[in-house]
Amino acid sequence: MSRENGPGVGEGAGGGVPEGEQLALIRESVRGAKVPRAKPRTWRGAALAKQLPVARVLVDKGVLHLDRYFDYAVPEELDAVAQPGVRVRVRFGAGARNVREGRREGGGLIDGFIVERRAESEYTGPLAALAQVVSPEPVLDQGLLELARAVADRYAGSLADVLQLAVPPRHARAEAKAASAPAAPPPPPDAGTWRRYAHGAEFLGVLASGGSPRAVWTALPGPQWAEEIARAVQATLASGRGALVVVPTGRPAARVDAALTALLGEGRHALLTADAGQERRYREWLSVRRGEVRAVVGTRAAMFAPVRDLGLVVIWDDGDSSHSDDHAPFPHVREVLELRAARDKCGFLLGGWSCTVEAAQLVESGWAAPLVADREQVRGAVPLVRTVGDGDLARDEAARAARLPTLAWRAVRDGLKHGPVLVQVPRRGYVPRLACERCREPARCRRCAGPLEAQESGSALRCGWCGVPEAAWHCGSCGGFRLRAQVVGARRTAEELGRAFPAVPVRTSGREQVLDTVPGAPALVVSTPGAEPVAEGGYAAALLLDGWAMLGRPDLRAGEDALRRWIGAAALVRPQGEGGTVVIVAEPTLRPVQALVRWDPVGHAVRELEERAELNFPPVSRMAAVSGPPEALRGFLAGAELPPDAVVLGPVPVQEATPGPARRPGAAPVGERWERVLIRVPPGSGAALASALKSAQAARMARGAKGTKQPGTEPIRIRVDPPDIG
């Protein structure tokens, strides 16, 4: 130590510190000092790894014209930790002119994944070095990478965007937890309530023996569905394989979680939901990635869970809109799990109280087998369903005075003597459309079967899908020429219910507050579709009000979705043998209402599939929705090399989004005028359509990334297999 910094080591006189104590103080100060952590920016002059000095990296840019791998040099200091699958940070956008000592420098730091280590690079110029290995934990294996690439290609998206959905954000504390040994496989389960279904016990037996059956399961009403899924998972685990269950929201996920815990015990499965918090979600995900647990239940993002030795994938209620991701490239859980079942040669179970057209197509094509109960079992499990049509409302003095039909009022009065009563009201925001005044059949376009609409009172009719005007409409069912508007009056009807039964407590479940369960005591439970709480012992009765509000939606799936929501509410009601009654206010002659009365969702889906085949509409064909500003949309279509068998419908104006958090999927930004076209191709051309759209979008993005914005490079939104065509 120099004199400028203080007294020397040998200076002990004149109040100095003794030599031994001074050395101890120096050592203590060195230990307590914060040593700056080295974060090399370019690894200038550093030696490269002796073996496989090139890392192929997927950078997290998420733009289509950069949807490829980039090569980086691996410094010798990072050789041990820079392994395939780990997260890294790299310099991106350095430019070919910024080269020092044979190493490219500059550019901004960006996250990425190492996908491969190589001996040589196909790029002949100088490489930038890896800036940092964020974590030595490998989170991206080859199987997940191939699945993400297949999903990106199917939906005309980028691989980086898919991996953002598939790999949760890192949490250091969760990553530091040591891995534990996996538990031994459980014994095969008893068939239990699976015996209610034809071939139900056989389905479990095949799973337990290591087989991979594929089934579309139409579940009987009641709460047993969660336990039945848990038994299917146990049967798969008994064979030494893993299982993955995806449900729409956190409420059904909690029910399956409780059923798995009761059947398997604590710690035998992982729960992956968005509301679990970042640390817990990443910890659960890592336990799956490391092979500690082989059973997973979760919501939408769990469809990519890296389950070891996957033997079964399960999706519950595939018609729920929550299964379709809201972020690009908008994958659907059902399609992703079908890909996983085909790639991993594992079992597949699509279940629900209702049946979608896509599920019916899986059975019709022979890809999956039906798993249903016989009619005797169905009749013993479902409630009594009664209807109130427009003719009944016209003759009912009570309905005209209080907007509550006499039959519905009696069902509520009698039900409240024995337990709670559920009242389902349409969700706010459904747009009224037109229907035949005589038979109430929705008005459809003769060219593409889209919904007819009038922009203003007295204006000409026009199709909401293809934009073709309709000057001489007449009803194809009854020949009528007069139209009526569909009016939504849910809020007023709910208020009238409260006035009609002032002594009964009224609970609401909807957007502001969603109830999970309600007691079995008498009460009125008013709920929007999908937010119905489960009642202890089941509801004594249910009212399904304003059926026209859902049947009149301008969507190809209006009837299917209305039936699914009605059955979802009616499935919570007690069986007819225990006095359970459901009253639906809708025209009884319509096909979805008849399917509810007969409790025949499969028959309704098969009939819908036949009509889709006649119209050549999804799922019989593949379709993409492309929207954007009019000039940009025309330029995009002119530059896209669409398959020769593609049919373009439109363009039509896109509804503008309303300010605030609630906005319709696919709506135009606030204040902008957008148009949309539908592009349809026959089976077998879906991959070609997605590739053409992806190439055209990548070319536009590349032109817009050159600095000066060129005409026609405004935002274009692409959605393959859009769930909402209306």
GILINKA-V363951 format. One record per residue. N is the residue number from 1. PSI is psi in degrees with one decimal (999 if undefined). NEAR is the number of other ideal C-beta (glycine too) atoms within 10 Angstrom. Layout:
BEGIN
n=N psi=PSI near=NEAR
n=N psi=PSI near=NEAR
END
This chain:
BEGIN
n=1 psi=130.5 near=10
n=2 psi=162.8 near=6
n=3 psi=-26.9 near=8
n=4 psi=-23.9 near=5
n=5 psi=-4.2 near=7
n=6 psi=-175.6 near=11
n=7 psi=147.5 near=15
n=8 psi=172.0 near=13
n=9 psi=-36.6 near=11
n=10 psi=2.0 near=9
n=11 psi=103.0 near=13
n=12 psi=-8.0 near=14
n=13 psi=164.6 near=7
n=14 psi=43.6 near=6
n=15 psi=8.0 near=6
n=16 psi=167.3 near=13
n=17 psi=137.0 near=15
n=18 psi=152.8 near=9
n=19 psi=-45.1 near=13
n=20 psi=-42.3 near=8
n=21 psi=-36.2 near=10
n=22 psi=-41.3 near=19
n=23 psi=-38.0 near=12
n=24 psi=-38.5 near=12
n=25 psi=-37.9 near=11
n=26 psi=-46.0 near=12
n=27 psi=-40.5 near=10
n=28 psi=-39.4 near=10
n=29 psi=-36.0 near=9
n=30 psi=-41.9 near=9
n=31 psi=-37.5 near=8
n=32 psi=-12.9 near=7
n=33 psi=144.1 near=8
n=34 psi=112.2 near=5
n=35 psi=122.7 near=7
n=36 psi=130.4 near=6
n=37 psi=130.1 near=5
n=38 psi=125.0 near=7
n=39 psi=82.1 near=9
n=40 psi=139.3 near=14
n=41 psi=-39.9 near=12
n=42 psi=-8.9 near=20
n=43 psi=44.7 near=21
n=44 psi=125.9 near=12
n=45 psi=-4.8 near=9
n=46 psi=145.0 near=15
n=47 psi=147.7 near=11
n=48 psi=163.4 near=18
n=49 psi=139.6 near=19
n=50 psi=-31.4 near=9
n=51 psi=138.0 near=9
n=52 psi=64.9 near=17
n=53 psi=3.5 near=21
n=54 psi=130.5 near=20
n=55 psi=126.6 near=31
n=56 psi=121.9 near=18
n=57 psi=136.7 near=24
n=58 psi=112.2 near=24
n=59 psi=146.7 near=21
n=60 psi=67.6 near=19
n=61 psi=-38.7 near=18
n=62 psi=18.0 near=18
n=63 psi=144.0 near=15
n=64 psi=-36.0 near=26
n=65 psi=-4.8 near=17
n=66 psi=22.7 near=16
n=67 psi=70.7 near=21
n=68 psi=176.8 near=10
n=69 psi=151.6 near=17
n=70 psi=141.3 near=18
n=71 psi=138.8 near=17
n=72 psi=150.7 near=26
n=73 psi=144.4 near=21
n=74 psi=110.4 near=26
n=75 psi=151.4 near=21
n=76 psi=-34.0 near=13
n=77 psi=-23.4 near=16
n=78 psi=5.6 near=24
n=79 psi=-43.1 near=17
n=80 psi=-32.5 near=10
n=81 psi=-18.0 near=17
n=82 psi=72.0 near=22
n=83 psi=157.6 near=16
n=84 psi=134.2 near=17
n=85 psi=-11.0 near=18
n=86 psi=159.3 near=20
n=87 psi=138.0 near=20
n=88 psi=167.8 near=24
n=89 psi=136.6 near=18
n=90 psi=160.5 near=23
n=91 psi=128.0 near=20
n=92 psi=135.9 near=21
n=93 psi=34.9 near=12
n=94 psi=-36.3 near=18
n=95 psi=145.6 near=10
n=96 psi=-18.9 near=8
n=97 psi=-18.4 near=7
n=98 psi=78.1 near=16
n=99 psi=130.6 near=15
n=100 psi=131.2 near=12
n=101 psi=41.1 near=10
n=102 psi=11.1 near=10
n=103 psi=129.4 near=20
n=104 psi=137.2 near=21
n=105 psi=170.2 near=18
n=106 psi=-175.1 near=16
n=107 psi=159.1 near=16
n=108 psi=151.7 near=9
n=109 psi=136.5 near=12
n=110 psi=149.5 near=16
n=111 psi=159.8 near=18
n=112 psi=-179.6 near=25
n=113 psi=138.8 near=25
n=114 psi=124.7 near=25
n=115 psi=-16.1 near=16
n=116 psi=147.0 near=16
n=117 psi=134.3 near=17
n=118 psi=159.8 near=13
n=119 psi=-33.3 near=8
n=120 psi=159.0 near=9
n=121 psi=144.4 near=16
n=122 psi=-16.7 near=9
n=123 psi=128.9 near=10
n=124 psi=-13.4 near=5
n=125 psi=-178.3 near=9
n=126 psi=143.9 near=16
n=127 psi=145.9 near=19
n=128 psi=155.2 near=24
n=129 psi=154.0 near=23
n=130 psi=131.4 near=25
n=131 psi=-38.5 near=23
n=132 psi=142.2 near=19
n=133 psi=111.6 near=20
n=134 psi=-40.7 near=16
n=135 psi=140.2 near=15
n=136 psi=0.2 near=14
n=137 psi=117.9 near=17
n=138 psi=116.7 near=15
n=139 psi=-7.0 near=21
n=140 psi=100.3 near=21
n=141 psi=175.2 near=14
n=142 psi=-37.1 near=11
n=143 psi=-45.0 near=15
n=144 psi=-36.7 near=19
n=145 psi=-43.7 near=20
n=146 psi=-38.7 near=12
n=147 psi=-45.2 near=21
n=148 psi=-38.6 near=26
n=149 psi=-40.6 near=15
n=150 psi=-39.7 near=17
n=151 psi=-41.8 near=25
n=152 psi=-41.4 near=23
n=153 psi=-36.8 near=17
n=154 psi=-37.2 near=21
n=155 psi=17.4 near=26
n=156 psi=41.9 near=25
n=157 psi=-175.1 near=28
n=158 psi=150.5 near=27
n=159 psi=-37.4 near=25
n=160 psi=-38.9 near=21
n=161 psi=-39.4 near=25
n=162 psi=-40.9 near=29
n=163 psi=-26.8 near=23
n=164 psi=-31.4 near=17
n=165 psi=-30.2 near=20
n=166 psi=-35.6 near=24
n=167 psi=117.6 near=20
n=168 psi=159.8 near=20
n=169 psi=148.9 near=8
n=170 psi=144.8 near=16
n=171 psi=114.9 near=17
n=172 psi=-40.7 near=11
n=173 psi=-38.4 near=9
n=174 psi=-34.5 near=18
n=175 psi=-27.4 near=15
n=176 psi=-15.5 near=9
n=177 psi=131.8 near=10
n=178 psi=147.9 near=5
n=179 psi=148.2 near=11
n=180 psi=163.1 near=11
n=181 psi=142.5 near=7
n=182 psi=151.9 near=15
n=183 psi=157.9 near=14
n=184 psi=150.8 near=8
n=185 psi=140.9 near=15
n=186 psi=167.0 near=16
n=187 psi=158.7 near=11
n=188 psi=143.7 near=18
n=189 psi=163.2 near=21
n=190 psi=148.3 near=12
n=191 psi=-32.4 near=18
n=192 psi=-131.8 near=16
n=193 psi=-4.8 near=16
n=194 psi=-18.6 near=23
n=195 psi=-14.5 near=13
n=196 psi=-16.9 near=20
n=197 psi=142.0 near=23
n=198 psi=127.3 near=14
n=199 psi=13.9 near=16
n=200 psi=-48.9 near=22
n=201 psi=-35.2 near=14
n=202 psi=-37.1 near=14
n=203 psi=-45.5 near=24
n=204 psi=-39.1 near=25
n=205 psi=-39.2 near=16
n=206 psi=-41.3 near=16
n=207 psi=-43.6 near=29
n=208 psi=-27.1 near=19
n=209 psi=4.1 near=11
n=210 psi=6.7 near=13
n=211 psi=172.5 near=15
n=212 psi=69.6 near=18
n=213 psi=152.9 near=20
n=214 psi=128.3 near=21
n=215 psi=147.6 near=23
n=216 psi=114.1 near=26
n=217 psi=117.6 near=27
n=218 psi=102.0 near=24
n=219 psi=146.4 near=24
n=220 psi=150.3 near=22
n=221 psi=155.5 near=22
n=222 psi=174.9 near=17
n=223 psi=3.2 near=12
n=224 psi=-12.1 near=16
n=225 psi=-36.9 near=23
n=226 psi=-42.2 near=22
n=227 psi=-34.9 near=20
n=228 psi=-38.2 near=23
n=229 psi=-41.9 near=26
n=230 psi=-37.1 near=27
n=231 psi=-36.6 near=23
n=232 psi=-38.2 near=27
n=233 psi=-43.8 near=32
n=234 psi=-39.6 near=25
n=235 psi=-38.2 near=28
n=236 psi=-43.2 near=32
n=237 psi=-33.8 near=29
n=238 psi=-25.1 near=19
n=239 psi=2.6 near=21
n=240 psi=12.6 near=12
n=241 psi=175.0 near=23
n=242 psi=165.8 near=27
n=243 psi=146.9 near=30
n=244 psi=127.2 near=29
n=245 psi=126.5 near=28
n=246 psi=126.6 near=28
n=247 psi=164.4 near=29
n=248 psi=-45.7 near=21
n=249 psi=179.3 near=19
n=250 psi=-27.7 near=19
n=251 psi=-52.6 near=17
n=252 psi=-28.4 near=20
n=253 psi=-38.9 near=24
n=254 psi=-34.4 near=16
n=255 psi=-42.2 near=21
n=256 psi=-37.1 near=24
n=257 psi=-45.6 near=21
n=258 psi=-38.8 near=13
n=259 psi=-39.7 near=21
n=260 psi=-39.9 near=28
n=261 psi=-42.3 near=15
n=262 psi=-32.1 near=11
n=263 psi=-39.4 near=17
n=264 psi=-22.4 near=19
n=265 psi=173.2 near=11
n=266 psi=147.6 near=7
n=267 psi=10.4 near=12
n=268 psi=-4.2 near=18
n=269 psi=165.1 near=28
n=270 psi=146.4 near=26
n=271 psi=115.9 near=21
n=272 psi=101.0 near=25
n=273 psi=155.7 near=21
n=274 psi=-30.4 near=15
n=275 psi=8.4 near=10
n=276 psi=-15.5 near=18
n=277 psi=151.1 near=11
n=278 psi=-45.4 near=13
n=279 psi=-48.4 near=13
n=280 psi=-40.9 near=15
n=281 psi=-43.7 near=23
n=282 psi=-35.7 near=23
n=283 psi=-43.1 near=18
n=284 psi=-41.1 near=24
n=285 psi=-41.1 near=26
n=286 psi=-35.5 near=21
n=287 psi=-31.9 near=21
n=288 psi=-44.1 near=23
n=289 psi=-37.1 near=23
n=290 psi=-6.6 near=16
n=291 psi=13.3 near=15
n=292 psi=-39.1 near=17
n=293 psi=150.8 near=21
n=294 psi=10.7 near=26
n=295 psi=133.6 near=24
n=296 psi=135.9 near=27
n=297 psi=136.7 near=30
n=298 psi=-178.6 near=27
n=299 psi=-163.6 near=22
n=300 psi=-48.6 near=24
n=301 psi=-18.5 near=20
n=302 psi=-8.6 near=26
n=303 psi=-20.0 near=28
n=304 psi=7.4 near=25
n=305 psi=129.4 near=24
n=306 psi=68.7 near=22
n=307 psi=133.0 near=26
n=308 psi=139.4 near=17
n=309 psi=56.7 near=14
n=310 psi=125.0 near=24
n=311 psi=-16.9 near=26
n=312 psi=134.2 near=27
n=313 psi=138.1 near=30
n=314 psi=133.8 near=22
n=315 psi=131.6 near=25
n=316 psi=130.7 near=26
n=317 psi=65.7 near=23
n=318 psi=-13.1 near=24
n=319 psi=-8.5 near=24
n=320 psi=135.1 near=22
n=321 psi=-19.1 near=14
n=322 psi=-18.3 near=15
n=323 psi=-9.9 near=25
n=324 psi=121.0 near=20
n=325 psi=144.6 near=19
n=326 psi=-0.6 near=9
n=327 psi=148.0 near=12
n=328 psi=138.7 near=20
n=329 psi=26.0 near=24
n=330 psi=52.9 near=22
n=331 psi=153.5 near=28
n=332 psi=139.1 near=24
n=333 psi=-41.9 near=25
n=334 psi=-45.9 near=23
n=335 psi=-38.7 near=19
n=336 psi=-41.5 near=27
n=337 psi=-31.4 near=22
n=338 psi=-41.6 near=20
n=339 psi=-44.0 near=18
n=340 psi=-39.5 near=23
n=341 psi=-39.7 near=21
n=342 psi=-40.9 near=13
n=343 psi=-41.9 near=13
n=344 psi=-2.0 near=18
n=345 psi=49.8 near=10
n=346 psi=173.6 near=25
n=347 psi=158.8 near=26
n=348 psi=130.7 near=22
n=349 psi=113.4 near=27
n=350 psi=114.5 near=27
n=351 psi=158.5 near=23
n=352 psi=163.1 near=24
n=353 psi=-29.6 near=23
n=354 psi=-168.0 near=25
n=355 psi=125.1 near=31
n=356 psi=165.4 near=26
n=357 psi=-36.4 near=24
n=358 psi=-38.4 near=21
n=359 psi=-41.0 near=27
n=360 psi=-35.4 near=25
n=361 psi=-36.0 near=20
n=362 psi=-37.0 near=21
n=363 psi=-44.5 near=22
n=364 psi=-35.2 near=16
n=365 psi=-10.1 near=10
n=366 psi=1.0 near=8
n=367 psi=-31.4 near=14
n=368 psi=158.4 near=21
n=369 psi=149.3 near=15
n=370 psi=143.1 near=18
n=371 psi=92.9 near=23
n=372 psi=163.2 near=22
n=373 psi=156.5 near=19
n=374 psi=166.3 near=10
n=375 psi=-31.3 near=11
n=376 psi=-42.4 near=8
n=377 psi=-39.3 near=15
n=378 psi=-46.5 near=17
n=379 psi=-31.8 near=13
n=380 psi=-13.8 near=13
n=381 psi=-19.2 near=21
n=382 psi=156.9 near=24
n=383 psi=170.8 near=25
n=384 psi=129.1 near=17
n=385 psi=125.7 near=22
n=386 psi=151.8 near=14
n=387 psi=153.4 near=21
n=388 psi=108.9 near=25
n=389 psi=-177.9 near=18
n=390 psi=-34.7 near=16
n=391 psi=-40.1 near=10
n=392 psi=-40.3 near=16
n=393 psi=-36.7 near=15
n=394 psi=-32.8 near=9
n=395 psi=-6.7 near=10
n=396 psi=111.2 near=18
n=397 psi=-37.7 near=8
n=398 psi=-37.0 near=16
n=399 psi=-38.1 near=19
n=400 psi=-30.8 near=11
n=401 psi=-40.3 near=9
n=402 psi=7.0 near=16
n=403 psi=24.7 near=19
n=404 psi=110.3 near=21
n=405 psi=151.2 near=21
n=406 psi=-41.4 near=16
n=407 psi=-41.6 near=19
n=408 psi=-41.6 near=25
n=409 psi=-41.5 near=20
n=410 psi=-39.0 near=14
n=411 psi=-39.7 near=22
n=412 psi=-45.8 near=23
n=413 psi=-45.5 near=14
n=414 psi=-36.8 near=14
n=415 psi=-36.6 near=25
n=416 psi=-14.7 near=19
n=417 psi=-19.7 near=10
n=418 psi=-9.6 near=17
n=419 psi=-167.9 near=24
n=420 psi=156.9 near=27
n=421 psi=130.0 near=27
n=422 psi=135.6 near=27
n=423 psi=112.6 near=26
n=424 psi=124.7 near=29
n=425 psi=145.5 near=24
n=426 psi=147.0 near=25
n=427 psi=143.0 near=17
n=428 psi=142.5 near=13
n=429 psi=-9.5 near=11
n=430 psi=133.7 near=20
n=431 psi=127.7 near=17
n=432 psi=142.5 near=16
n=433 psi=-173.1 near=23
n=434 psi=149.3 near=20
n=435 psi=164.1 near=24
n=436 psi=132.2 near=21
n=437 psi=-28.8 near=15
n=438 psi=-51.2 near=15
n=439 psi=-3.9 near=16
n=440 psi=17.7 near=22
n=441 psi=130.1 near=17
n=442 psi=140.3 near=22
n=443 psi=124.0 near=23
n=444 psi=153.0 near=20
n=445 psi=139.1 near=22
n=446 psi=-19.1 near=14
n=447 psi=-45.9 near=13
n=448 psi=4.8 near=22
n=449 psi=20.5 near=17
n=450 psi=167.9 near=28
n=451 psi=135.0 near=23
n=452 psi=142.8 near=24
n=453 psi=157.7 near=20
n=454 psi=124.3 near=16
n=455 psi=-38.6 near=9
n=456 psi=165.3 near=6
n=457 psi=126.7 near=6
n=458 psi=-4.2 near=5
n=459 psi=165.2 near=10
n=460 psi=151.1 near=12
n=461 psi=148.1 near=18
n=462 psi=146.6 near=20
n=463 psi=135.7 near=24
n=464 psi=-8.0 near=20
n=465 psi=-56.2 near=26
n=466 psi=-10.7 near=19
n=467 psi=4.2 near=19
n=468 psi=129.2 near=17
n=469 psi=153.1 near=11
n=470 psi=108.1 near=18
n=471 psi=-23.7 near=7
n=472 psi=63.0 near=7
n=473 psi=144.1 near=18
n=474 psi=152.9 near=14
n=475 psi=130.6 near=20
n=476 psi=-13.6 near=13
n=477 psi=-47.3 near=13
n=478 psi=-6.6 near=12
n=479 psi=7.6 near=10
n=480 psi=158.2 near=17
n=481 psi=-3.5 near=11
n=482 psi=143.7 near=9
n=483 psi=158.5 near=17
n=484 psi=154.0 near=16
n=485 psi=149.7 near=13
n=486 psi=120.9 near=20
n=487 psi=131.5 near=10
n=488 psi=123.5 near=20
n=489 psi=42.4 near=15
n=490 psi=-45.3 near=19
n=491 psi=-44.3 near=12
n=492 psi=-38.8 near=11
n=493 psi=-39.8 near=21
n=494 psi=-38.3 near=19
n=495 psi=-40.0 near=13
n=496 psi=-34.5 near=15
n=497 psi=-42.7 near=23
n=498 psi=-36.3 near=14
n=499 psi=-32.3 near=9
n=500 psi=-27.1 near=17
n=501 psi=72.7 near=17
n=502 psi=-23.2 near=7
n=503 psi=-1.6 near=6
n=504 psi=132.7 near=17
n=505 psi=142.6 near=14
n=506 psi=123.8 near=15
n=507 psi=144.0 near=15
n=508 psi=146.7 near=17
n=509 psi=118.5 near=19
n=510 psi=-146.8 near=17
n=511 psi=-43.9 near=11
n=512 psi=-41.4 near=6
n=513 psi=121.8 near=9
n=514 psi=120.2 near=17
n=515 psi=144.8 near=17
n=516 psi=-48.0 near=12
n=517 psi=159.2 near=10
n=518 psi=153.0 near=21
n=519 psi=167.2 near=13
n=520 psi=4.9 near=15
n=521 psi=156.4 near=12
n=522 psi=131.3 near=17
n=523 psi=157.0 near=19
n=524 psi=124.2 near=22
n=525 psi=106.7 near=22
n=526 psi=122.9 near=25
n=527 psi=149.6 near=23
n=528 psi=159.4 near=18
n=529 psi=132.1 near=20
n=530 psi=-14.2 near=21
n=531 psi=14.5 near=19
n=532 psi=123.7 near=27
n=533 psi=159.2 near=18
n=534 psi=130.7 near=16
n=535 psi=141.3 near=24
n=536 psi=118.9 near=12
n=537 psi=0.4 near=13
n=538 psi=157.7 near=22
n=539 psi=146.2 near=30
n=540 psi=-29.0 near=26
n=541 psi=165.7 near=28
n=542 psi=141.5 near=32
n=543 psi=128.2 near=28
n=544 psi=98.3 near=29
n=545 psi=157.1 near=24
n=546 psi=54.8 near=23
n=547 psi=-28.2 near=24
n=548 psi=-27.1 near=26
n=549 psi=-33.1 near=23
n=550 psi=-37.1 near=26
n=551 psi=-23.9 near=26
n=552 psi=8.0 near=27
n=553 psi=143.7 near=23
n=554 psi=65.8 near=22
n=555 psi=145.2 near=22
n=556 psi=-26.9 near=26
n=557 psi=14.9 near=19
n=558 psi=-50.1 near=19
n=559 psi=-43.2 near=22
n=560 psi=-43.6 near=24
n=561 psi=-37.5 near=23
n=562 psi=-45.1 near=28
n=563 psi=-40.2 near=28
n=564 psi=-41.5 near=26
n=565 psi=-37.6 near=23
n=566 psi=-45.1 near=27
n=567 psi=-35.9 near=25
n=568 psi=-36.0 near=20
n=569 psi=-43.1 near=22
n=570 psi=-26.2 near=26
n=571 psi=-14.8 near=24
n=572 psi=-1.7 near=25
n=573 psi=150.9 near=28
n=574 psi=155.1 near=23
n=575 psi=161.9 near=17
n=576 psi=-34.0 near=16
n=577 psi=-21.0 near=12
n=578 psi=14.0 near=13
n=579 psi=6.6 near=17
n=580 psi=132.3 near=25
n=581 psi=139.7 near=24
n=582 psi=130.7 near=28
n=583 psi=123.9 near=23
n=584 psi=130.7 near=26
n=585 psi=93.5 near=24
n=586 psi=160.9 near=24
n=587 psi=120.2 near=22
n=588 psi=-17.3 near=16
n=589 psi=-12.0 near=13
n=590 psi=148.5 near=22
n=591 psi=-45.5 near=15
n=592 psi=-35.3 near=26
n=593 psi=-42.1 near=24
n=594 psi=-38.1 near=16
n=595 psi=-35.9 near=25
n=596 psi=-43.7 near=27
n=597 psi=-43.5 near=15
n=598 psi=-9.7 near=14
n=599 psi=61.3 near=22
n=600 psi=67.7 near=18
n=601 psi=-29.5 near=26
n=602 psi=-44.8 near=18
n=603 psi=-39.4 near=15
n=604 psi=-43.2 near=24
n=605 psi=-38.7 near=27
n=606 psi=-41.3 near=16
n=607 psi=-41.1 near=16
n=608 psi=-39.8 near=22
n=609 psi=-39.0 near=20
n=610 psi=-41.3 near=13
n=611 psi=-37.0 near=15
n=612 psi=-37.1 near=19
n=613 psi=-38.5 near=14
n=614 psi=-36.1 near=9
n=615 psi=-7.6 near=15
n=616 psi=46.2 near=15
n=617 psi=161.2 near=20
n=618 psi=148.7 near=20
n=619 psi=4.2 near=19
n=620 psi=-35.7 near=18
n=621 psi=172.1 near=19
n=622 psi=147.3 near=23
n=623 psi=150.0 near=22
n=624 psi=142.1 near=23
n=625 psi=126.2 near=22
n=626 psi=124.9 near=26
n=627 psi=155.4 near=25
n=628 psi=-178.2 near=25
n=629 psi=146.7 near=20
n=630 psi=-47.3 near=13
n=631 psi=-43.9 near=12
n=632 psi=-36.4 near=19
n=633 psi=-42.2 near=23
n=634 psi=-40.6 near=15
n=635 psi=-37.6 near=20
n=636 psi=-46.5 near=23
n=637 psi=-34.8 near=17
n=638 psi=-31.8 near=9
n=639 psi=-10.9 near=14
n=640 psi=129.8 near=21
n=641 psi=78.1 near=12
n=642 psi=154.5 near=18
n=643 psi=149.3 near=17
n=644 psi=-23.0 near=8
n=645 psi=12.9 near=13
n=646 psi=142.0 near=18
n=647 psi=126.3 near=15
n=648 psi=123.4 near=14
n=649 psi=124.6 near=22
n=650 psi=-164.1 near=23
n=651 psi=160.3 near=20
n=652 psi=153.1 near=20
n=653 psi=146.3 near=17
n=654 psi=135.0 near=23
n=655 psi=135.4 near=16
n=656 psi=141.4 near=16
n=657 psi=145.7 near=18
n=658 psi=142.9 near=12
n=659 psi=144.2 near=9
n=660 psi=176.4 near=7
n=661 psi=-27.4 near=5
n=662 psi=115.0 near=10
n=663 psi=146.9 near=16
n=664 psi=136.5 near=14
n=665 psi=133.3 near=13
n=666 psi=-0.2 near=20
n=667 psi=152.6 near=14
n=668 psi=151.1 near=21
n=669 psi=152.9 near=14
n=670 psi=129.7 near=11
n=671 psi=0.8 near=8
n=672 psi=146.5 near=13
n=673 psi=113.6 near=11
n=674 psi=159.7 near=24
n=675 psi=163.1 near=20
n=676 psi=143.0 near=23
n=677 psi=150.8 near=21
n=678 psi=129.5 near=23
n=679 psi=121.7 near=23
n=680 psi=137.2 near=21
n=681 psi=153.4 near=23
n=682 psi=169.1 near=14
n=683 psi=141.0 near=11
n=684 psi=-16.8 near=11
n=685 psi=7.1 near=18
n=686 psi=-42.0 near=18
n=687 psi=-38.7 near=13
n=688 psi=-38.8 near=17
n=689 psi=-47.6 near=22
n=690 psi=-40.6 near=23
n=691 psi=-41.2 near=14
n=692 psi=-43.1 near=20
n=693 psi=-39.9 near=25
n=694 psi=-42.2 near=22
n=695 psi=-42.8 near=16
n=696 psi=-40.4 near=23
n=697 psi=-39.2 near=23
n=698 psi=-40.4 near=17
n=699 psi=-40.8 near=16
n=700 psi=-43.2 near=24
n=701 psi=-37.4 near=18
n=702 psi=-39.4 near=14
n=703 psi=-39.4 near=16
n=704 psi=-15.4 near=17
n=705 psi=3.9 near=12
n=706 psi=8.2 near=9
n=707 psi=-78.0 near=6
n=708 psi=131.4 near=7
n=709 psi=124.0 near=11
n=710 psi=153.9 near=11
n=711 psi=141.1 near=9
n=712 psi=6.7 near=19
n=713 psi=19.6 near=19
n=714 psi=164.4 near=18
n=715 psi=136.7 near=14
n=716 psi=129.7 near=22
n=717 psi=126.7 near=18
n=718 psi=132.1 near=24
n=719 psi=111.8 near=23
n=720 psi=139.0 near=24
n=721 psi=58.8 near=22
n=722 psi=134.2 near=22
n=723 psi=-25.6 near=19
n=724 psi=105.9 near=17
n=725 psi=-21.3 near=21
n=726 psi=999 near=17
END
